[in-house]
Amino acid sequence: MHSVARLQRTQFDRALSPLGISRAQWWTLKNLARMNNENPGLNQSELAAIIGTTKASLGKLVHKMEAAALLRRHHCPDDQRALRLNLTPSAATLLQQATGIEDALAEINCAGLTEIDLRAGADVLLAADRNMHKKHIGQRSSKTATKISQRVQSFHQHFALNKIGFLTDHVSRMRQIIIDRLLLPIGLSRAQWALLSYLAEQDGMTQSHLAKALNMSRAAAGSLLVKLEENHLVARIPDPQDARSNRVFLAKPGNALLRSVGDTASQAEDFVLTGIRNQELHHAVQVLRQMKVNILRDLGE
């Protein structure tokens, strides 16, 4: 799921670049337009919860879009601490221009999938999304949680099967937020956890192969490894067959940390998949695999 979401973001960034906006900006504007049409007065915190991102990340994005005259922010009349968001005419025009791109990519990404396939995949993703929003919303006040629940339900009711890729991206982001919350008490980032988990399966990889496996640059992987090595969670040892390369090994403290986190992560996965049968999950995985093939073909990879 996460690889499909990542590839689709790259695909949309490329397709939307002629319009001068990123996929993240377009997705924010699209959700804001839909939500404000149904129930005007969406604030920044509510939008972050609905599109599956953090308030800090959305805040940076909104600041850029406000500078580009795509959004306006103003204080809520009933709560001066909250900011409400509204589209500008320029943003509305951009959304209209992007409609054709959105429809064309949806057709490409769903090629070879029947309506039955798309419904099966969507049902699993929607069920996972409901489960995660229950956990995510549970951290909020009852008033805010009720408003968010209503708007998430509206999203589900208006979901189009051929737009399953957007739902995949949304569920992927929501899961990442939950994982981040679980890792926060032990001071571990999601990227560090992913790297340690990969080493637990394939210990002793070269640094360059590890970066490729994790879909990150060598520089980014190097920065992660420096921090993990400083905390004695991994060890880098020169490759005996190539003095220019390092092989990365999981240290004993890193292995112990993974075991302690593993139970918590497994509980989170069980929560996300509550009520979803194995047969349904298998069908959804097959749908995502076909979508990945389609997107890779479109990207020329």
Secondary structure by P-SEA (a helix, b strand, c coil): caaaaaaaaaaaaaaaccccccaaaaaaaaaaaaaaaacccccaaaaaaaacccaaaaaaaaaaaaaacccccccccccccbbbbbbcaaaaaaaaaaaaaaaaaaaaaaccccaaaaaaaaaaaaaaaaaaaaaaaccccaaaaaaaaaaaaaaaaaccccaaaaaaaaaaaaaaaaaaaaaccccccaaaaaaaaaaaacccccaaaaaaaacccaaaaaaaaaaaaaaccbbbbcccccccbbbbbbcaaaaaaaaaaaaaaaaaaaaaaccccaaaaaaaaaaaaaaaaaaaaaacc
